Each structure stands twice: as C-alpha cells, then as structure tokens.
Amino acid sequence: MILVVSVCKNRLAEHEFVRPVTDILKDEGQEYRVTHYSRLSRGDLADADKIIICGTQLRDNEYLEHVNKFSWVRGNTTPLLGICAGMQVISLAFGGKLVPEKPEIGMTDVTVTRDTPLVSAGKLKAYALHNLSVTVPESFLKIAESGKCVHGIMHKELPIYGFLFHPEVRNKEVIKRFSRV
C-alpha cells in the first residue's frame, strides 16, 4: 500500500495537489491511502510499502509551522517521494534549509543531472509552482535543477527522492516509476 500524505491546509486544495497523484496510482492499479500529515500515525507509516508527500498551494506554508510532525522522515527506510512541499520537508528533516525564491510558476526547463530509478538524465519540461527551494542535505545528491534552483534530490543510500516540480501535472512517469520501485 502506498501512503499518500497531504500537507494541504485547505481540503479543497487536495483536488489540485493530492488527487492527481492518486489518479496516477489508481491508473497503475496501486493500492493507496491518503492521510493528512496532522493525523499521521505510526500505524499508517508501518502499513506503508511506499510513501508520497504531496505538494500544496503556493502560499500554504502551514506545514512548515509543524515540521516536528515530520520527524519520522529522518528515520524512514521505506521508499519515499516528496513533491514540492514534500521535497522541502525531506530537506529540512535531513538538515537542509529553505531558500526563498522568486516564484517559479508554469512550465520550466529542468536539467536532470544523473540517471535514477525515477528519471533519466537529460532535459525535461516540468510544471513548477513554488517560492521556496532547498539546500541539498549532506546525505543527498542534487539530481535536477532549473536555471533558478534545485529541482531534485536523492538520498545517497536510501530510496528517498524529492522533486520541486510537480510530476503529477507533467512527467507523470516519475510517479509511475516510483510506484514500481
């Protein structure tokens, strides 16, 4: 079962940031369950074969006020994919920092700098919607970037990935591949 974690303050935003992810998983025949980060339990985490932390609206930073609710991320060994806000959470959990950016909204050229199980090296067009990027934590590698900021990270040893762009909008293959790792 894939645990899909919502960080959306407004449940209506889940239609834009969570539902497209679950639609991809459904199309792939994957079993999943959606849980808001504020209600996440140890049992939810123990039941998960994989975890996806979804993104949220541009000005919805409430999850950053509750970063302690994500303390489980650092000890996690379950395959984990963070999308936008999810990548920010992963970076923070592993000692990275947030970097304020001029908003990057819409189609963005992203350079993937190394082959990974989720994405191949090369150029891609991706949908971006963020105003915060991250520094790359010591235990991670930078795997993608735009002309403005880091767009992808991967843990050096664990199956933990983060993308600042939104693969649920464009580049759905990233989520499909994650569901199969």
Secondary structure, DSSP 8 states (H G I E B T S, - for coil): -EEEEE--SSGGGHHHHTHHHHHHHHHTT--EEEEEGGG--HHHHHH-SEEEE----TT--GGGGGGGGGGGGTT--S-EEEETHHHHHHHHHTT--EEEEEEEEEEEEEEE-S--SS--SEEEEEEEEEEEEE---TTEEEEEE-SSSEEEEEESSSSEEEESS-TTTS-THHHHHHHH-
